[in-house]
Amino acid sequence: MAASVVVARSRSFVLPWRLPVRSSWHAVWPQQERPMHRAARRAVPAAPQPVQACLSTHYPEEQSAPAPPEDARELVYNVLSAVPSKREARHFLKRFMGKGPASATPSTMGLAGGHDPVELLLERRALFGALVLVPAQLTAPGPRNSEDAIRMRIARVLLRMQRLGLQPIVLLDDMDAGTFSDPPLSPSAHRTRMRAAMCTFAATLDRAGARARPLELDTFGWRNGTRAKENVMVPDAVGGRRGRHEDAAYDAAYQRRALRDAARLSVRMLPIQAAAALHQIPILAPCAVSADGQVRATSSAAALIALARAVGQPAAELSSAMPPVHRLMMVNEHGGLPCHALVNLTDEAARIRRDLAGVENRPHRRTLWLADHCLASLPASASALAVSTENPSALVSNLITDKPAWSPSLPKEIKPWPATSPPRLLSSSGSSVAANYTVLRRGMRLRTYRSLDDLDRAALFHLLEQSFGRQLNADTYWARLGAQHAGTVVAGDYQGAAVMTAEPTDEQATARMVYLDKFAVSPDSQGLGVADIVWNRMRHDFPVAAWRSRRDNGVNGWYFDRADGHSRVADTNWVAFWYGQPTAAGLDPLAASEYIARQIPASFR
């Protein structure tokens, strides 16, 4: 094996396993830390080794040797077999086919026949990257878990995701102890804490079978002309105000400082790209080198936002070894946002932030704010995931399905959260554990148009024809809308829509009922939660509505879950649905919905 020697650069701090000279240990590490690192040094063979070989031997002798890695092929088979449907497995595999050979097409990529999808998957390097925020210290491990056990679970999940085509970039989260704390940590104390956390997590990744690459603390730097300020503690109360005023003051000060520091930070992408090229997991810490060459603390929030901006650059500005980043994964001790499985940040962030009032919800508001600002720098299709340290295996499940644990458009009566029996997922050890995670997307703005004049007719008709796969009787349909239109909910740039009309409920037209005439999602936007967010807005703006669907429609199961009642219309192929309380308006929901289902003319050719 060709030997290589890594020469330490002249900085105020470098990692010990990158120093081949014995005397450098005493120059870098404090006296109280030397015993552990001497043990680590004894574990390194005397002969010089390549960087990737040295990285697997930096943990102390008293720790167990690296466990043999799982068989990658068996892992892929098991994961793809465990997903809820073949459609989701094919959707996941289809993303890998984008870089596959020309002879491999989606039609030959099925779960049976043609090219073996698992073999095709194993041939790929990382398809896309993910920023992973991992706690630097676990202050409140679960009753059945030790800190080491939780770290090992997170490490094994990262290894599985890497084998499934994701390149993790780990940033240690100190919950901003180096910048916002009571009392504030000194720069030296923060550096010592971060060094220890990087050593511990890197050793855990190695024992799990991954290849860790802890990076120097100069990966982040303060831009020319800026400098790190001393620690500033955000006040818990401003001017004696309490409640929402206190929350607003705290959040404003926190966010202002984090955004200011993020704008001043630069990110050295070369070490990250080198780790990705070697199929290693880079580990970063929230520390940055100031203009005077000193390593000073920065907040984890500022570091994450700066990192998202750096990896969100156009692909032409990044190395080919660095895959595009499409995921933000935030592992924390608080889990996902309470009572939220999916968040459309563009439309819901402000309301959810108001609902999460109080000191006890500060970590959740931080998660919401970080996801909002980081996703703004990543591709539009990127998503964020907030997951508890108790259940990191949800990261693997979401990697395949890219869906929340449950549909947010389900009625409150049948939502699994916050019910006493929340949804459950299979953990890596084979036991069933409670799922508590939230998917956050940049999403899209929702608008409700009451007038046809405000609608883009061409865009709406294009969406309907794409969604239904049929040609619309355009003039006839538009004329009917002119007489019956009640409103249209539009998502984004016509990625989804719900067209509502007001239909008579009997031959005398003595009363009218809102009717869901068309519900459509663009094929390019399917799987992004557009149907859920459009449905929720529709129910908010139209509390009572009816609709119909053919008896053999594969979407009927989705409709049954969201309807308050249904009826199979006799002598027809229709099933009539309704939600809300039509009786409050003096309507018989059964008779009204059946009458409407019989009378609506066909809209497509």
N, C-alpha and C positions, 0 to 999 in steps of 0.2 A: 504494500500500500504506500503510495506516495505520501511523504510526510509534508506537513505545512505548519508554519509557526505564525501565530497571530500576535502582532506587536501592539501593545497597548498605546493608545494615543494619549497625548499630554492633556489631561483634563483633571478637574478637581475630583472626579470619581469615575472609576471603571469597574466592571464586574470582575470578581476575583478569578474565575476560571478562564479569563482571557489574559491572565498574567503568567507567563511561564517562568518568571524570575522569582526566586524565593524571597528576596529582600522586599519585593513590592508588596507582599502581604502586610508587612508591618507599617509600611508607609501609608496604606489606604484605610485599613480597618481599625476601629477602636480596640483597645486592649481587651474589653470584656467580650468581644465577639470572636477573638482569635481561636479559641479552642474548637468551636464548631467548624471554622474554615480550615484549620489544620487537618481535621478529620476528612473534610472534603478533599483537601490536597492529597492526603494519603491514598484516597480512592482513585486518583488519576495516575495512570501508568507513567513510568519515567520517560519513555520514548515519546517524542512529539507526535501528536495525532491531528487529523483534520478537525475542523471546528465541530462538525456534526458528531464526531465520535467523542470529543471532550464534553460536549453538552450533556451526554447521557451518563456521565460519571461524576457530576458535581455535587450530588447529595451525600450526606454523611454516611460513614460505614455502618452505623448502627441501624440505618433504615434498610428495609427489605430491598432485594434486587428487583430490577424491572420485571414485571409480570409479562409473560408471553402475550403478544397482541392477538386479538381475535382474528379469525379468518375473515378476510375482507369479503370474499365471495359469499360466505354463509351469512354475513351481516346484511349484505344487500338483499339477498333472497328473503331473509326474515323480515326486514323492514318493509319491503314492497308487498309482502304477503299480509302484513298487519294493517295496511291502510284500509280505510272504510270501503273503497270501491276501486274497481279496475280503471275507471275513468280517471281517478286522481293519480293512480300509479302511472298511467300513460301520459297524463299531463306533466308529471314530474320528469319522466324519461324523455318526453318530447323536447324539453329544454336542453337536454344533453345532446340531442340529435342535431342541434343547430351547428355544432362543431364537428359533426361526424362525417364519415365518408359519403361521397355523392350517391353511392349505391344504397345507402341506408335511408329509407324514407319512413315517415310516420306509419304508413300502412304495413310496413314490414317489421315494425317495432313493437307489435302487440305482445301481450304477456304469454302468448303461445304462437309458435310458428315463425318463420322468417329468421331474421337476425336475433340472436339471444340478447335481450336488452341488458341483462346483467353483465355479460361480457363486454358489450359496448360501453356500459357505464364504467367498468373497471379500467378500460383503456384510457379514459379521460383524466386529465389533471383537473385542478379546480375550475369549476364552471363560473362561480361567482364568489365574491368575498362577503364577509360579515364583520362588522365592528361589534365586539363582545365586551360589555362592561361587567367585570367580575369583582365582588367585594374583596378589598385588600385584607380586611380582618372581619371575622364573624363574631359579632358581639352577642348574638342571641341565637345560638344553634338550637335546633329542635330537641325535644326531650329524648328522642330515640337516636340522636345523632351527635357525634363529636365533630369538631371542626375539621379534623383530618378526613373523616368519612364524607363530609359534605364536599370538601375540595376534591376528593377522589371521584365522587359522583359527577361533579362538574367536568373534571378532566376527561373522564371516560365518554361523556356526552360530546365534548369537543372533538375527541378522536373519532367517534362515530360520524359526526357531521363532516369531518374532513374526508373520511373515506366515502362519503356520499356526494362529494363534489363541492364542498364549501371550504373556503380558505378563511379560518378565523384570524382576526387581529385583536388580541386581548389588551384591554386597558384596565389596569387596576383602579378600583374605585375606593378612595379613602373617605367618601362622603364629604369631600371638601374640607377635611380636617386641617390641611395645611394653610387654608386661607380663611375659612369661616369656622370658627370653633370657640368654645368657651371652657377653659381659657385657650387662646390660640397656641398652636404648636410652634416651637422655634424651628428655623430652617434646618438645623442639624438634627433635631429630633425627628422631623418629617423625613429627611433623607434616610436616617437609620431605619425608620419604620418601612419605608418603601423598599429599601434594599432587602430587608428581611422578608417582606411579602413577596418580592420577585423571586428570591431564592426558594421560598417554600412552595410557591405555585409551580415554578419550573420543575422542581424535584417531583412534585405530584404528577405533572404531565408526563415526565419521563417514566415514572413507575407505572403509569397507565398504559404505556406503549407508544405515546406520541413523541414527537421530536420538538422539544421546546427551544426557543431562541430568545432569551432575555436580551433586550437591547440596552445600550448605554443610556444614561440619564440625559444625554444631550440630543436625543431624538427630537425633543421640542426645544426651541430657542426663542428668546425675546428678539424681536426684529430690531434692526439698527435704529438708534434714536429712541428706543423705549427701554424701560428697565422694570424689573419686578418690584412692586411695592411691598412694604412690610404687611404682615398679616392684619386683616381688618375683620373685626367681628361684627356681623350683622345684628342689630339690636332686636331683641324679642318684642319690644314695644316701643313705639315712637310717640312721644308726647302724651303718654298715659292712655292712649286709645286702645281699645280691646276689640275682640271679635273680628269681623271682616276687615275693619280698618287696620288692625294689627297684621292680619294676613297679607293685606295689600302692601303695607309698608315693608314687611319682611321680604316678600317676593320681589318687589320692585328693586330693593337694594341688592338682593342676591343676583337677580337677572342682569341688572346694569353692570355689576362688577364682572360677572362671568362673560358677558358679551364683550366688554372692553378688553379683558385679558385675552379672549379668543382672537380678537382682531390683531392683537400684538404678537401672537404666537406664530412662529414658523415651524414647519414639520419637515424633517429630513426623511424623504421617502425611500432613499436608496437602501438603508438597512432593512426596511419592511419588504421592499421588492426582492432583495436578496434572500430573505427568509422564505418568501413565497416560492421563489425559483427552486429552492432546496426542499420544498414541501415541509417546511417547518412552521410552527406556530409562534409568531413573534409576541413578546410580552412587553408592554410599555407601562411606564409609571408617570403620574402627573407631576413631573419635575421638568424644569427648563433651565437652560444655561443663559445667564444674563450677560450683559455687555462686558462686565469685568471678569468673565470666565467662571463665575461661581454658580453652582447648581442651586436653584431656589425653587420653592414650591409654587405650583399653580393649581387651581381648582380642577377637580376631575371633570366638572361641567365644561370649563373653558377648554381643557385638553380634548375632550370628546368632540366638541363643536369644531375646533380647529382641525382635528383629524378627519372629521366628516367632510369639511371643505377641501382638504388636501386630496382625499381619495375620490371625491366627486368631480375632479377635473376631467375634461374631455379625455377619452381613451388615448388620443394621439400624444398627450403630454405625459402619460404614464408608461411604465415598462410593460412589454408584452407578457412578462412573467406575472404581473399583477392583474388578477381578474377584476372585472368591475364589481363594485360593492353594491349589493342589493338588499342587504339585511342589517338591521341594528337590533342587537339582542342585549337586553338589560337584565342581568341576574341580580336579584337583591333579596333581602330578608323579608320584604313586605309583599312580594308577589305582584300580581296585576292590579289594575284599578278596581276598587270595590264595585260590584254589580255591573261591570262593563266587560264584555267579551271582545267587542270590536268598536273602535273609535274612529270616526271620520273627522280628522283634526280640523280640516278647513271649515266644517260646518258645526262641529260640536265642542271644540276645545274650550271656548269661552264659557259655555254653559256648564260643562263638567268642572271647570276650574272653580266656578262659583259654588257648585255642589260640594266640592272637597274643601270646605272651610274648616278651620281649626288647626291647632298645632299638631295634633295627631296625624293629620293628613298631609303634612309638609313633604314627606318622602314621595307620596303619590303625585302631588303637584309638581315636584321636581321631575319625576318620570315623564309626566305629560308635557312639561315645558321642554325638556331635553329632546324627546321624540319629535316635537314640532320643529325645533330649530335644526336638528341634525338631518331629518328627512328632507328639509328644504334644500339641502346641498346634494342630495343623492338623486338617482333617476326617479322619474315619476312613478314607476312600478315598484319602488322599494317599499318595504314595510318594516315596522319595529315590533318587537315582542318583549313584553315585561313579564318575567317569570320568577317564581319563588325559588330560593335555594333548596327548598324541600322537594321540588319537583323539576329539576333541570331536564329530565327526559322529555318534557313538553317541547323542548327546542327541536328534537329530532322529529317528533310528530308534526310540528308546524312546518318544518323544512320540506316535508313531502307534500302536505295538503295545502299549506299557505292559507289556512282557514282558522277561525276562532274555535274555541271549545264548544260553543253552542251558538245558534243563530240569534242575533240580537233582535230580529223582527218577530220572534215568537211572543205570543201573549204572556202577560205576567203570570197567569195561572199555571202555565206549564213550563216556565223557564226553570232550569235546574239550579240557578244561582239567583238569590241567596237561600235556596231551599235547604232543608236539613240533610239531603243526600245529593251533594254536588256531583257533577260529572267526574268520572274516574278514568284514569289512564294506566296502562301497564308500565310499571317501573322496570329499570334495568335488572333488578334482582328477582323479578317475577311476581312481586307483590303489587297490590292495587293501592294507589295513593291518590289523594284528592288533587284535582287539577285546578290550579288557580293562575291563569295567565290571561293577558290582554294583548290582542293584536291592534296595533295603531298604524293607520295609513294617512298619508297626506290627504288623500281623498279628493273631494270635489265640492264645489258650491252647489247647493240645491235651491231652486227657484220654483215658485208656483205662479203660473200665468193664468189669469182669469179671462183674458181677452185673446181671441185668435190673432188679433193684429200684432200682438207681441211675440208670437211664435215664428220661428224660422221654418216655414212650411217644407222647404226642400230638405233641410237637415232632419226634421221629424219623420218625413216619409222615407228617407234613406235609412234611418234607424229602424223603422217598422219593417221594411222589406228585408233588411239584413237579419234582423232578429227572427222573423217568421219564415224567411227563405221563400217568400212568395211575392208576386207583383200586386201592388195595391190598385184598386179602382180609385185613382187619385181624385178626380173631379167629384165623383159621387160621394166619396167619403168626406171630402172637405165641405161639401154642401150640407151633409147631415150634421157635421160638427158645427156649422154655422147656426143651425137651429137648436141644437141640444147641448152645446158645449158648457160644461160646468167649471172646468179648470184642468190644467196640465202641469204635473210635476216633472221638472227637467233636471237631470243630474249632469253637472259639468257642461261640456260642449256636446250635448246630446249623446252622452254615453249610455244613458238610461232615461226612461220616461214612463209616466202613468197618465193616460188620457182618460178623463172623467167626463161623463155626460149626465144630464138630468132626464130620466125617462119616465113616461107615464106608467102608472101601476095598474090601470084598468082601461077598458074601452072608452069610458067617459072622460078620462084624463083628469079626474078630480084631484089627484095627488101625484106627486112625482118623487122618485127616489134616485139618489146618486148611483151611477152605474160605472164600474171599471171597464171601460171599453177596450183599452189596449194597455198591456203591461209588457215593456220591452227593455232588454239590455243588449248592448252591442256585443257581438261575438268577441271582439278584442278586449272587452272589459269584464267578461265573465270570470268568476273566481276571485274577484277583487272586492266582493261585498257590496256591489252596486245595487243588487236587488234588495238587500236588507235595508240600506239607507233610504232608497226610494220608497219602499213599503212603509217604513216608519214615518216618513214625512207625509205620505198619503193618508195614513191613519190619523195623524195629527190634524191635518187640514180638512179631512173629510171623515168625521167620526162615524158616519153610517154609510155603507155602500154595499152593493150587490154586484155579482159578476157570474159569468158562466164559463164552462170548460167542457171540452169533449170527454166522453167517458173513458176513452183510451189514451188520454193525454198523460204523458209520463210525469208531468209537473203536479198532478192532482194531489199526490202525497204532501207536497209543500203547501198546497192550498188548504187541505184538510186541517193541517196544524194551525193555520192562521185564521180560519173561519170560525165564527160563533155558531153557524148552522149551515146545513146543506140539504139539498133535495134532488133526487134523480127524477128529472122531468119526464113524465109518462109519454110514450109514443115518440120520443125524440132521442137523440144521441147526446143530450146535454145534461150536465150536472150544474145545478144552480147553487151559488154560495152567497153568504152575506156575513157581515160583521157589524158590531154596534148594537144599538137598541132601537130598531125601527118602531117598536110599539110606542115609544115615548112620543113619536110624531103621529100616532094614530094609524100606523101601517101594520098590516099582517105580513111579516117577513117572508113566510112560506108562499103565500099567494102572490105577493108583489114580485119576488125574485123569479118565480116560475113564469109569470106573465111576461116579464121583461125578457127572460131567456128565449121565449117563443117568438118574440116580436122583432128582435134586433136583426137587421139584414146582414148578409155577408159583406165583408169589406175587401176581400181579396179575390182575384180572378181564379 
